[in-house]
Amino acid sequence: MSAGVPRVLSIAGTDPTGGAGVQADLKSIAANGGYGMAAVTALVAQNTRGVRSVHRPPTSFLAEQLHAVSDDVAIDAVKIGMLADVGVIATVRQWLSAVRPPVVVLDPVMVSTSGHRLLDPGAEDALRLLLPVADLVTPNVPELAILLACEPASDGDAVVAQARELARRHGVRVLAKGGHLEGSDLRDALVEPDGRVSDFRSPRIETRNTHGTGCSLSSAIATRRAAGSTWSDATDLALRWLSESIRHGSELAVGGGHGPVSHFAGLWARGGLDTAPTPGEIADEWWQDTADVREAIDGLDFIRSLGEGTLDREAFAWYLAQDAVYLREYSRVLAQASRLAPSAEEQTFWITGAHAAVATELTLHEQWLDLGGGSRVQASPTTTAYLDHLGAAADSGDYERLIAAVLPCYWLYHDVGSRLHPLSGDAHPYRDWLDTYAAPEFADATLTAIEIVTAAAARAAPRRRAVMAEAFRASATHELSFWRAPLDAVAVR
């Protein structure tokens, strides 16, 4: 079985409407987690109403297609569909004998959904010779009867009995499909060569969207089996997937006859259609999304006067006291990020940041505050709101949300510090603060934080990425409030 993505080759005819043949096979393989390839046996002029004509390229060209693939690509599974005539069947059989793929699923395409006979009568005996070299054969009720040269079964038990006989004669697994029978419940049965039966039952779906169901199912089973599932589990998973695809087939509104199934209905519903952005694109998007917040920060009297060195000392001391309260909780938040981090590199980065919050940045506060007294400072409502936001992210156990929430603590401080730093000098009263956040070490840490967070966002599903972006913007907004608060607090004293 494949250790990675299963590489599955479809050998079948075409369908220009995309609902059956190799077109349906490739969709099915992709929808079930495989990489699909195709060698075309026949060019079929058909639509959802029926087959109009069939053109058979020379068998020598089919052989060239098959060997071109197998000479270059390791094939994990083969699904065989429409073979059309004796020459095509012989060519495929010779190739199978030479290559011996590990999984071979034969869908003996003889009768289309619309009732059109797709196999020359003279080729039926030749097709039977393929059965022993297949691992699984997936006939519908009429095709099962043709392979046994008998009348079609009229009920589920008779279908299983015929499948047992076919499995016994040719030493092959048979998936007996009950789609052609009447009744509100659908019974499919996987019959082993020794006669053991695994039943799969489901409610019948009333729909006209059944074009290409046999092609799609056999390709799905081949893919699931190549991925490592047992034959029973592969069949069960493929049948569940097909039922979902049939239920949504009418939403496609393709054709006026037997329409196709919606192969990617589940993928579209659960996976979305967004193309994953790069980390750089996410960084640009988030930075632009906070442009209004950053503009408001630049407009604060606190920031302007901090850069000019004219900031009221009482306001700066109030700010540092609140920052000391903030940093104690912030270090716990970073430690939690380290605990949740998926790699040793990220664990090291966040725990180093937690240490810096206490050991390095608090050094700045010692110059202005009596930390013995500062430790007794009560958090302001603004500080409390910010810490509640970070604490909720930390306590959620959601690593991606948490690191997005702490990123503005790096990014905005470096942005403000580096832009204000040219205003500082030996006589600047707040030079130490400007030096701290414009320092190369802090610039490097900020860059690393941006890389870690945006890489995680790029890997995340769209909804998870949106949660991260929301956490990032919320923290940026709290930073704005945090820098606005000092002058407001001093003004009311």
Secondary structure, DSSP 4 states (H G I P E B T S, - for coil): --SSS-EEEEEE---TTSSSHHHHHHHHHHHTT-EEEEEES-EEEEETTEEEEEE---HHHHHHHHHHHHTTS---EEEE----SHHHHHHHHHHHHHH--S-EEE----B-TT--B-S-GGGHHHHHTTGGG-SEE---HHHHHHHHTSPPP-SHHHHHHHHHHHHHHHT-EEEE--TTS-SSEEEEEEE-TTS-EEEEEEEPP--S--BTHHHHHHHHHHHHHHTT--HHHHHHHHHHHHHHHHHTGGGG---SSSPBP-TTHHHHHHH-SPPPPPHHHHHHHHHHHTHHHHHHHHT-HHHHHHHHT-S-HHHHHHHHHHHHHHHHHHHHHHHHHHHH-SSHHHHHHHHHHHHHHHHTHHHHHHTT--HHHHTTPPPPHHHHHHHHHHHHHHHTT-HHHHHHHHHHHHHHHHHHHHHHGGG--TT-TTHHHHHHHHSHHHHHHHHHHHHHHHHHHHHS-HHHHHHHHHHHHHHHHHHHHHHHHHHHHHHT-
